[in-house]
Amino acid sequence: MGEGGAARGSVGSGMELRVQHEDFDVGAEIARLRAGRPEVGAVASFVGTVRASSGGAALESMALEHYPGMTEASLAAIGREAAERWSIDASLVIHRIGELRPGDQIVLVVVLSRHRGDAFAACEIIMDYLKTRAPFWKKERTSQGEGWVQARDSDTAAAGRWSRDD
């Protein structure tokens, strides 16, 4: 674990990942990642947040759990696949765990590249694979009770469009 209970890792050149309880500052994270990289022409990012409702019920909170070690290895594999497919100068994935409330930030994905097409595509595949391949478990507490979040067909379909015929 790194500072403040965060598991930190680096995947090859310029690829970082963190699993942590603490919130993150999007602007500060992007500025830190961009520092000293004048060759970067594109920054693509995604911030996921906790919704206010789930299945028509008001969401009170969401607990995110993970399997330490396995989660970081999965995130590293996702980052490596994106870097193999597109020209990436640097990337960052921060995924929060613990108890979160509506409006809280859950995930940050940032990709730096020389060109916007590579940055957008890499950011999108990382997020699609996070939803379908990373071992995170979400338990929602709503006004109607609590339960584990099941995989969505739409997430599986989104990730499926990246499959290669090789």
N, C-alpha and C positions, 0 to 999 in steps of 0.2 A: 504494500500500500504506500502511496505517496503522501504528500501533505494533506491534512484534513480528511483522511480516510479514502482518498482517491487511488484507484489502481491506474497506474500510468504505463504507457508503452510507446515505443517507436517502432514503426514498421518500415524498414528501409530508409532511404534518403527522404527526409521531409515529410514523413507520414507519422502522425501522432494519434493516439487514442487514449481516452480516459473514461473510466466508469467511476462515478462519484455521487455522493449525497448532495453536495453543495450546488447551488445555482451557478450560472456562468454569465459573464458579461460579453454579449455577442460582439460589440464593437471592439472591446479590448482584445478578445481572442483573435479576431480578424487582423487587427493592427499588429499584434505580436507575430502572427504567422507570416504576414507580408514583409515584416522588417528585414531589410538586407536582401530583398529579392527584386531588384529593379527590372528583371526580365519578365516579370509577371504582367500579363495584359488583361487577365480576366480573373475575377473572384466570383464564384458561385457559392451560395449558401442556402441552407434550409434550417429552419427552427421549428421543431414540433412542440406543441403545447397541449396541456390537458384541457379537454372540452368541458363545457358546462353541463352537458347531458349525455346520456348513453341509453340507446334503445327507448327513447321517449321519457326516461326518468331523470330527475335532477341528480347530477353526480356530486357527491359529497367529497370523495377522495379516491385516489388510486394508489395502490401499493405496488411498486415495481421491485421484483426480485431477480437475481441472476445467480449463475453458478460460477464463482471466481475461478479464474484460470481458463475454463472452457469458453467463457464469454469473451475474454480478451483474445484468445486464439481465433475465435470466430470473426471478431472484428478485424483482426490482422489479415485473415484470409480474404475478407471482403475488400479491404483496402488494397491488397496485392492484386486482386483480380481487376479492380478499376485501373490501377497503374499499368497493368499489362495491356489493357485495351485502349487507353487514351494517354496522351502526353500530359502528365501532371507534374507540376513543380513542387507542390506540397499539398497535404490534406490533413484535416483534423476531424475526429469524431469524438464528441463528448456525449455520453449517455448517462442520465441520472438514474439513481435507484432510491428506494425508500418511499416514504409517504409524501404524496404530492396532492395539491388541491387544484380546482379549476383555475385556469389562467397561468399556472406554473409552467416553466419551460421543462421539457423532457429531454430533447435531443438537439444537438447542433452538429451539422455537417458543413464543412467548408472545404472547397477545392480551389487551388490556385493553378492556373495554367497560362500559357502564352496566348491561347485562343479560346474564345467563349464557347465554341462547340464542344471542345474537350472538357472544359470546366463544367458546363451544364450536364453533359452526358454522365460524367464520372460522379457528380453530386447525386444525380437521379438514381443511378444503379446502386450506389452505396446506400441510399435511403431505402430503395425497394428491397434490397437484400437484408438490411437491418430488420425490416418488418417480417421477413420470412425465414431468415437463416440464423439470426443471432438468438442465443438462448436467454431471453428475458421473459419473465412471466408477470402478467398484470392482473391484479385483483381489484375490481371496482366496488366501491360502496356507494349505493344510490339510495334514493328515498324509498325504493321498493326492496331493499335488501342488498346482499353482496354476492359476488361471484367472479370466477376467473374469466378473463377475456379470451374468447375463442378466435382462432385465425379467421380472417375474412377472405372470401373468394376473390374480392377485388384486389387485395394485396398479392395473392398468389398469381393472379392474372398479370398484374403489373410487373412482378419479378420475372414471370415466364417469358416476357417479350425480349429479355436479354439473353436467353439461352442460345447457345451456339451449336451448330450441327457439326461437331468435330469429334 
